[in-house]
Amino acid sequence: MARVTVTEFTDPYSTWCWGAEPVVRQLREVYRDQLRLEYVMGGLAEDFADFHDPANEGDWTEEVIPHWLSASDRHGMPVDVSVWETDPPTSSLPANLAFEAAALQDRDLAHEYLRRLREAAAAEARPLDDEDDLLALAESVGLDVGRFRAALDDGRAREAFDADLRRKRKHGVTALPAFLVSVDDRAELLRGYRPFASFEKLLTERADGLDEHDPRPLPEFVEAARGRVATQEVAAVYGLSVEEALEELRSLADDGHVEPQEVGTGYLWESA
């Protein structure tokens, strides 16, 4: 069987990386243990003030808010933009380094941690340039906080981040997300926000013998997420409209299987 790895160049603060989560969920559900998922930090903004458009006379935070809302209208993932009005983050660097510290400790927990970073940044209006918040989120997914802090303090997380930036430059990645799809010794870079069909087409052409699984029953899918799932993710995985997915999830909530949490412009759901 072909060896398949999908490497996402990403940043916890990128709204389009947040928007790509339904596609990543679908890849995981369809291909399961036939596919390995990796993350490379992309360093979206060492200083968010760099996002300022000189042609815009308003404050730079005023540019981020409509961008996030417009992107959410397209990708369907919930966002809460209030943080950009009340306590705007100054940099995505601390969150990038935090992921690296987690990855040095445990790959699987680091993936869960990255998801929590995305949720906190995009849907919970939490500025992730505060070390206490980053430590609390690390503890919440089961990371050893002492080892996590040590990796930040002794420079190992920074070294790993710098290595990720070199890898990003090597592959010519200039915008996030980007996905390096590797099948055995062949690799192709998919740039930007892509639908599941783009990955499916490439894997069908390159990876002989790769099985596509039907999604498991919805309560099992939510439980297997080891956290929360968005309505749009359920819609993507099960081939439903957002309205249909919302109806299915509300029915499960009525039966006591899942619990909804209203966040920003939508909902996240977790096992009851």
C-alpha positions in Angstrom: 0.0 0.0 0.0 1.2 3.5 -0.8 2.6 5.6 2.0 0.5 8.8 2.1 1.4 11.9 4.1 -0.4 15.2 4.0 1.6 18.1 5.5 -0.3 21.3 6.2 1.7 24.6 6.4 -0.4 26.4 8.9 -0.8 29.0 11.7 -3.3 28.9 14.6 -4.3 32.5 13.7 -5.0 31.9 10.0 -8.7 32.1 9.3 -8.3 30.1 6.1 -6.5 27.4 8.0 -9.4 27.3 10.4 -11.7 27.2 7.4 -9.8 24.1 6.1 -10.5 22.1 9.2 -13.7 20.5 7.7 -11.5 19.2 4.8 -8.9 17.9 7.2 -11.7 16.2 9.2 -13.0 14.6 6.0 -9.5 13.4 5.0 -9.1 11.7 8.4 -12.5 10.1 8.3 -12.3 8.8 4.8 -8.7 7.5 4.8 -8.2 7.0 8.5 -4.9 5.2 9.3 -3.9 5.0 5.7 -3.0 8.7 5.9 -0.5 10.5 8.1 -1.1 14.1 8.9 1.7 16.5 9.8 1.8 20.2 10.5 4.5 22.8 9.7 4.2 26.2 11.4 4.0 29.0 8.9 4.6 32.1 11.1 1.6 34.2 9.9 2.6 37.4 11.6 5.4 38.2 14.0 3.7 41.6 14.4 0.0 41.9 13.3 0.6 45.5 12.7 2.3 44.3 9.5 -1.1 43.5 8.1 -1.9 47.2 7.9 -2.8 48.4 4.4 -1.4 51.9 3.8 -4.3 52.6 1.4 -6.7 52.1 4.3 -6.9 55.1 6.6 -8.6 53.1 9.4 -6.9 51.2 12.2 -5.3 47.9 11.0 -7.6 45.9 13.3 -10.5 47.2 11.2 -9.1 45.3 8.3 -9.0 42.0 10.1 -12.6 42.0 11.2 -14.2 42.2 7.8 -11.6 39.7 6.4 -12.5 37.1 9.1 -16.3 37.6 8.6 -16.0 37.4 4.8 -13.9 34.3 5.0 -16.3 32.7 7.5 -19.2 33.3 5.1 -17.2 31.3 2.5 -15.7 28.5 4.6 -18.6 28.1 7.1 -16.5 27.8 10.3 -17.6 30.0 13.2 -15.6 33.0 14.2 -15.8 35.6 17.0 -14.1 38.8 15.9 -14.7 40.7 19.2 -11.1 40.1 20.3 -9.9 42.4 17.5 -12.0 45.2 19.0 -11.3 44.6 22.7 -7.9 43.0 23.2 -6.3 42.5 19.8 -3.4 40.0 19.7 0.0 41.5 18.7 1.6 38.4 17.2 1.0 34.8 16.1 4.6 33.9 17.1 3.8 32.8 20.7 1.1 30.4 19.4 3.5 29.0 16.8 6.2 28.4 19.4 3.6 26.8 21.7 2.7 24.3 19.1 6.4 23.4 18.6 6.8 22.9 22.3 3.8 20.6 22.3 5.1 18.6 19.3 8.5 18.1 21.0 6.6 16.3 23.7 3.9 14.3 22.0 2.8 14.3 18.4 -0.9 13.3 18.9 -1.4 15.7 21.8 0.3 18.4 19.8 -2.4 17.9 17.1 -5.1 18.2 19.8 -3.4 21.3 21.1 -3.3 22.9 17.7 -7.0 22.4 17.4 -7.5 24.1 20.8 -5.3 27.0 19.7 -7.4 27.4 16.5 -10.7 27.3 18.5 -9.4 29.8 21.0 -8.1 32.2 18.4 -11.0 31.9 15.9 -14.1 31.1 17.9 -13.5 32.0 21.5 -12.0 35.5 21.1 -8.9 34.6 23.2 -5.6 36.5 22.4 -2.9 33.8 22.2 0.1 36.0 23.0 -0.3 35.4 26.7 1.8 32.6 28.1 -0.7 31.8 30.9 -3.4 31.1 28.3 -1.1 29.0 26.3 -0.1 27.0 29.3 -3.7 26.5 30.4 -4.6 25.2 26.9 -1.6 22.8 27.0 -2.8 21.4 30.3 -6.3 21.0 29.1 -5.3 18.5 26.4 -3.0 16.5 28.8 0.4 17.9 28.0 3.0 18.0 30.8 3.1 21.7 31.5 6.6 21.6 33.0 8.1 20.0 29.9 6.1 22.3 27.8 7.4 25.4 29.5 11.0 24.0 29.4 10.9 23.6 25.6 9.8 27.3 25.3 12.4 28.6 27.8 15.4 26.6 26.6 15.1 27.5 22.9 14.1 24.1 21.6 10.7 25.3 20.5 12.3 28.3 18.7 14.8 25.9 16.9 11.9 23.7 15.7 10.0 26.8 14.5 13.0 28.1 12.6 13.3 24.6 11.0 9.6 24.9 10.0 10.3 28.3 8.4 13.2 26.8 6.4 10.9 24.0 5.2 8.2 26.5 4.2 10.8 28.5 2.2 12.1 25.3 0.6 8.7 24.4 -0.8 7.9 28.0 -1.9 5.0 28.4 0.4 4.0 32.1 0.5 0.4 31.9 1.8 -1.5 29.7 4.3 -2.7 27.1 4.2 -0.7 25.0 1.8 -0.7 21.2 1.7 2.1 19.0 0.6 0.6 15.7 -0.5 3.3 13.0 -0.5 2.6 9.5 -1.9 5.7 7.3 -1.5 8.5 9.4 -3.0 6.3 11.8 -5.0 5.0 15.1 -3.6 2.7 17.8 -4.9 1.9 21.1 -3.2 -1.7 22.2 -3.1 -1.8 25.9 -2.5 -4.5 27.7 -0.5 -7.9 26.7 0.7 -8.9 23.6 -1.3 -12.0 21.4 -1.3 -11.8 17.7 -0.4 -12.3 16.8 -4.1 -8.8 18.2 -4.9 -7.2 15.8 -2.4 -9.4 12.9 -3.5 -8.5 13.4 -7.1 -4.8 13.5 -6.4 -4.8 10.5 -4.1 -6.9 8.5 -6.5 -4.4 9.2 -9.3 -1.3 8.6 -7.1 -2.1 6.1 -4.4 -3.1 2.7 -5.7 -5.2 0.6 -3.3 -6.2 3.4 -1.0 -9.6 2.6 0.6 -12.2 5.2 1.2 -14.3 4.6 4.3 -17.9 5.7 4.9 -18.2 7.9 7.9 -19.0 6.2 11.2 -22.3 7.0 13.0 -22.4 10.6 14.0 -22.2 10.1 17.8 -19.1 8.0 17.3 -17.6 10.7 15.0 -18.1 13.4 17.6 -16.7 11.2 20.4 -13.7 10.2 18.3 -12.9 13.9 17.7 -11.6 14.0 21.3 -12.9 17.6 21.6 -15.4 19.6 19.7 -16.6 19.6 16.1 -18.2 22.5 14.2 -21.5 22.2 12.3 -19.6 22.8 9.0 -17.3 19.9 9.8 -20.3 17.5 10.2 -21.8 18.9 7.0 -18.5 18.2 5.1 -17.9 14.7 6.4 -21.5 13.5 6.0 -22.3 15.3 2.7 -25.1 17.4 4.3 -26.1 21.0 4.0 -25.3 23.1 7.0 -29.0 23.2 7.8 -29.3 19.4 7.6 -26.2 19.0 9.8 -27.6 21.4 12.4 -30.8 19.4 12.4 -29.0 16.2 13.0 -26.8 17.6 15.7 -29.8 19.2 17.5 -31.6 15.9 17.4 -28.6 14.2 19.0 -28.5 17.0 21.6 -32.2 16.4 22.4 -31.4 12.7 22.9 -28.5 13.6 25.3 -25.7 12.4 23.0 -24.0 15.7 22.3 -23.9 19.2 23.8 -23.8 22.4 21.8 -21.7 25.5 22.6 -22.6 28.7 20.8 -19.4 30.4 19.7 -19.3 33.5 17.6 -21.2 33.0 14.4 -22.0 29.3 14.9 -21.7 26.3 17.2 -19.2 23.7 18.4 -20.5 20.3 19.6 -19.0 17.8 21.9 -20.0 14.4 23.3 -22.3 14.7 26.3 
